[in-house]
Amino acid sequence: MEIEGLFTALLFGAAIGGLGRLVIPGRQHISLLATILVGIAAALLGTAAATVLGVADTPGIDWIELALQVGLAGAGVSILTTRSKAKLHH
């Protein structure tokens, strides 16, 4: 992977992960690195799902693809937050 591709993946992952954190109410106790990794995974899975659904390439902004990515990021953040809360209580 070229450095530009890695940099783009990190930026996009941070943006999608950050949006995923915004859709989950309350404070999330996960690291910035975890947020970025969740965002990257959600971006990849959301794009794959949008491709399967036939909505990955639409004119203008791909709102459905973005919604899938942010929703998956929110789910990932929620799972990690639940796990970190469970570790704090043990």
C-alpha positions in Angstrom: 0.0 0.0 0.0 1.3 3.4 -0.9 1.8 6.1 1.8 -1.0 8.2 0.2 -3.4 5.3 0.4 -2.5 4.6 4.1 -2.9 8.3 5.0 -6.2 8.4 3.2 -7.4 5.2 5.0 -6.4 6.7 8.4 -8.2 10.0 7.7 -11.3 8.4 6.4 -11.3 5.8 9.2 -11.0 8.6 11.8 -13.9 10.5 10.2 -16.2 7.5 9.9 -15.2 6.3 13.5 -15.8 9.8 14.8 -19.2 10.0 13.2 -19.9 6.5 14.6 -19.1 7.9 18.1 -21.5 10.8 17.5 -24.5 8.6 16.8 -24.0 6.7 20.1 -25.4 8.6 23.1 -23.2 9.2 26.2 -19.5 9.0 26.7 -17.5 6.2 25.1 -14.4 5.0 26.9 -12.4 3.8 23.9 -9.1 5.1 22.5 -8.5 7.2 19.4 -6.7 4.2 17.8 -9.8 2.0 18.5 -12.0 4.6 17.0 -9.9 4.8 13.8 -9.7 1.0 13.5 -13.5 0.7 13.9 -13.9 3.5 11.3 -11.6 1.8 8.8 -13.4 -1.6 9.3 -16.8 0.1 9.0 -15.8 1.9 5.9 -14.7 -1.3 4.2 -17.7 -3.3 5.3 -20.1 -0.4 4.5 -18.7 -0.1 1.0 -18.9 -3.9 0.5 -22.6 -3.9 1.6 -23.4 -0.9 -0.6 -21.8 -2.7 -3.6 -23.9 -5.9 -2.9 -27.0 -3.7 -2.6 -26.1 -1.9 -5.9 -25.9 1.6 -4.3 -22.1 2.1 -4.1 -21.9 4.2 -7.2 -24.7 6.7 -7.5 -24.6 10.2 -8.9 -23.3 12.8 -6.4 -22.7 11.8 -2.8 -23.3 8.2 -1.9 -25.6 8.9 1.1 -26.7 5.3 1.5 -23.2 4.0 1.5 -22.2 6.7 4.0 -25.2 5.8 6.2 -24.2 2.1 6.2 -20.6 3.0 7.1 -21.6 5.3 10.0 -24.2 2.8 11.2 -21.6 0.0 11.2 -19.1 2.3 13.0 -21.7 3.2 15.6 -22.3 -0.5 16.2 -18.6 -1.2 16.5 -18.1 1.7 18.9 -21.1 0.5 20.9 -19.7 -3.1 21.1 -16.2 -1.8 22.2 -17.8 0.6 24.8 -19.9 -2.3 26.3 -16.8 -4.5 26.5 -14.7 -1.7 28.2 -17.5 -1.1 30.7 -17.6 -4.8 31.5 -13.9 -4.8 32.1 -14.2 -1.8 34.5 -16.8 -3.6 36.6 -14.8 -6.8 37.1 
